[in-house]
Amino acid sequence: MNLLPILPLILPFFPSTTAAPVTTPFNLVTFSPNTAHDNLYLSTQSTGPLNSNPVFRDPANAATFSLANTTVHYEAPNKAPWALALVNGDVVQGNVEVSVSPSAASAVSTGFEIAEDGRLGVDSSRWGGWLVCPGQGTSLLELFYQDTTAGSVVPNGCDQVQLNAVFKSS
């Protein structure tokens, strides 16, 4: 008996499995010719129950991230679904947030990619690179991005850096 003609009709009744994307945890670490901004580990500083600022701390306090479907997820200690997002604005020194619920209207939380050399980039017309700048309301250095829609000059006190994914061993 040839079942090929009815195969499309009976397949939905059989369970199927699909492979889930495998994400390897990583830290985000700066690379810069300026030694004061080189080898800094990205962490978070809470600004409220659903948001944090991306700040730089020592390796022992580095945040762990993963990449899935072009979104950088922060592996929060409380297991909440936090994501890295570029906040749309009108200044060259664009804010970056780590948020449970980035607003699609004011932030871009997709389009992130890790190049073969480990460099983290963003597929966005606004994104012109990563910036390390003095923190806003904190003594820690903070991560920002260069918003090309607002200009191309790096703001005073900031330094353009490369942000690299350093994969953690299991």
C-alpha positions as CSV (number, residue, x, y, z in Angstrom):
1,M,0.0,0.0,0.0
2,N,1.4,3.4,-1.0
3,L,1.0,5.9,1.8
4,L,2.7,8.8,0.1
5,P,-0.5,10.5,-1.1
6,I,-2.0,10.6,2.4
7,L,1.3,11.4,4.3
8,P,0.6,15.1,4.5
9,L,-2.8,14.3,6.2
10,I,-1.4,12.0,8.8
11,L,1.9,13.7,9.7
12,P,0.2,16.3,12.1
13,F,-0.9,13.4,14.3
14,F,2.7,12.3,15.0
15,P,4.8,14.2,17.5
16,S,7.8,16.0,16.1
17,T,10.8,17.6,17.6
18,T,13.0,20.5,16.7
19,A,16.4,21.4,18.0
20,A,16.5,24.4,20.2
21,P,19.2,26.9,19.5
22,V,22.2,26.3,21.6
23,T,23.6,29.4,23.3
24,T,27.0,29.4,24.9
25,P,27.2,31.8,27.9
26,F,29.8,34.6,27.6
27,N,31.1,37.7,29.2
28,L,31.4,41.0,27.4
29,V,34.9,42.5,27.6
30,T,36.2,45.8,26.1
31,F,39.2,46.1,23.8
32,S,40.8,49.5,23.4
33,P,44.2,51.1,22.7
34,N,43.5,53.2,25.8
35,T,44.6,51.0,28.6
36,A,42.2,52.7,31.0
37,H,39.3,51.3,28.9
38,D,40.8,48.0,27.9
39,N,39.8,44.6,29.4
40,L,36.8,46.0,31.3
41,Y,34.1,43.5,32.1
42,L,30.4,44.4,31.6
43,S,28.1,44.1,34.6
44,T,24.9,45.7,35.6
45,Q,23.7,48.3,38.2
46,S,20.1,48.3,39.1
47,T,18.1,51.4,38.4
48,G,14.7,49.9,39.4
49,P,12.9,46.6,39.5
50,L,12.8,46.1,35.7
51,N,15.9,48.0,34.5
52,S,19.6,48.2,35.0
53,N,22.5,50.2,33.5
54,P,25.4,48.4,31.9
55,V,28.5,49.3,33.9
56,F,32.0,47.9,34.1
57,R,33.3,46.0,37.1
58,D,36.1,43.5,37.8
59,P,35.9,40.0,36.3
60,A,34.6,38.4,39.5
61,N,31.4,40.6,39.1
62,A,31.0,40.3,35.4
63,A,27.5,39.6,34.0
64,T,26.9,36.5,32.0
65,F,25.1,36.9,28.6
66,S,23.9,34.6,25.8
67,L,22.8,35.3,22.3
68,A,19.6,33.9,20.8
69,N,17.7,35.1,17.7
70,T,19.8,38.3,17.5
71,T,18.9,39.3,21.1
72,V,21.6,39.5,23.8
73,H,20.1,38.0,27.0
74,Y,21.4,38.8,30.4
75,E,21.5,35.7,32.6
76,A,20.0,37.4,35.7
77,P,20.5,35.8,39.1
78,N,16.7,35.8,39.6
79,K,16.2,34.1,36.1
80,A,14.1,37.0,34.8
81,P,14.2,37.5,31.0
82,W,16.5,40.5,30.8
83,A,17.8,41.8,27.4
84,L,20.4,44.3,26.3
85,A,18.8,47.2,24.3
86,L,19.9,50.4,22.6
87,V,17.7,53.3,23.6
88,N,16.7,55.6,20.8
89,G,17.4,59.2,21.5
90,D,18.7,62.5,20.0
91,V,22.3,62.5,21.4
92,V,25.5,61.0,20.1
93,Q,26.1,59.2,23.5
94,G,23.1,56.8,23.2
95,N,22.0,55.0,26.3
96,V,22.2,51.2,26.6
97,E,19.9,49.5,29.0
98,V,19.5,46.0,30.4
99,S,15.8,45.5,30.8
100,V,13.2,42.9,31.5
101,S,10.9,44.6,29.0
102,P,12.7,46.9,26.5
103,S,10.1,49.1,24.8
104,A,10.1,48.5,21.1
105,A,9.1,52.1,20.5
106,S,12.1,53.6,22.3
107,A,14.7,50.8,22.2
108,V,16.3,48.2,19.9
109,S,16.8,44.8,21.5
110,T,17.3,42.8,18.3
111,G,19.9,42.8,15.6
112,F,22.9,41.9,17.7
113,E,25.5,39.6,16.2
114,I,28.9,38.2,17.2
115,A,31.5,38.3,14.5
116,E,33.9,35.4,14.0
117,D,36.6,37.4,15.9
118,G,34.2,37.7,18.9
119,R,33.2,41.3,18.3
120,L,29.7,42.2,19.3
121,G,27.9,44.4,16.7
122,V,24.4,45.6,16.0
123,D,22.6,45.6,12.8
124,S,21.0,49.1,13.2
125,S,21.2,52.3,11.2
126,R,21.7,54.2,14.5
127,W,24.6,52.1,15.8
128,G,28.1,53.6,15.2
129,G,30.1,51.6,17.8
130,W,30.4,51.1,21.5
131,L,31.5,53.9,23.9
132,V,32.9,53.8,27.4
133,C,32.0,56.9,29.3
134,P,31.8,58.1,32.9
135,G,28.6,56.8,34.4
136,Q,25.5,58.9,34.9
137,G,25.0,59.1,38.7
138,T,27.7,56.5,39.5
139,S,31.4,56.4,39.9
140,L,31.6,53.3,37.6
141,L,32.3,53.5,33.9
142,E,29.2,52.9,31.8
143,L,28.5,51.4,28.4
144,F,26.9,53.6,25.7
145,Y,26.7,53.4,22.0
146,Q,27.5,56.0,19.4
147,D,24.1,57.0,17.8
148,T,25.0,58.0,14.2
149,T,21.7,59.7,13.7
150,A,22.7,62.3,16.2
151,G,26.3,62.8,15.0
152,S,29.7,61.3,14.5
153,V,32.0,63.0,17.1
154,V,32.8,61.0,20.1
155,P,31.7,63.0,23.2
156,N,34.3,64.4,25.6
157,G,35.3,61.9,28.3
158,C,34.2,59.0,26.2
159,D,36.3,56.5,24.3
160,Q,35.2,54.3,21.4
161,V,35.9,50.6,22.2
162,Q,35.3,47.2,20.8
163,L,33.1,44.9,22.9
164,N,34.0,41.2,22.6
165,A,32.2,38.1,23.6
166,V,34.5,35.9,25.7
167,F,32.9,32.5,25.9
168,K,32.8,30.8,29.2
169,S,34.1,27.2,29.5
170,S,31.5,24.8,30.8
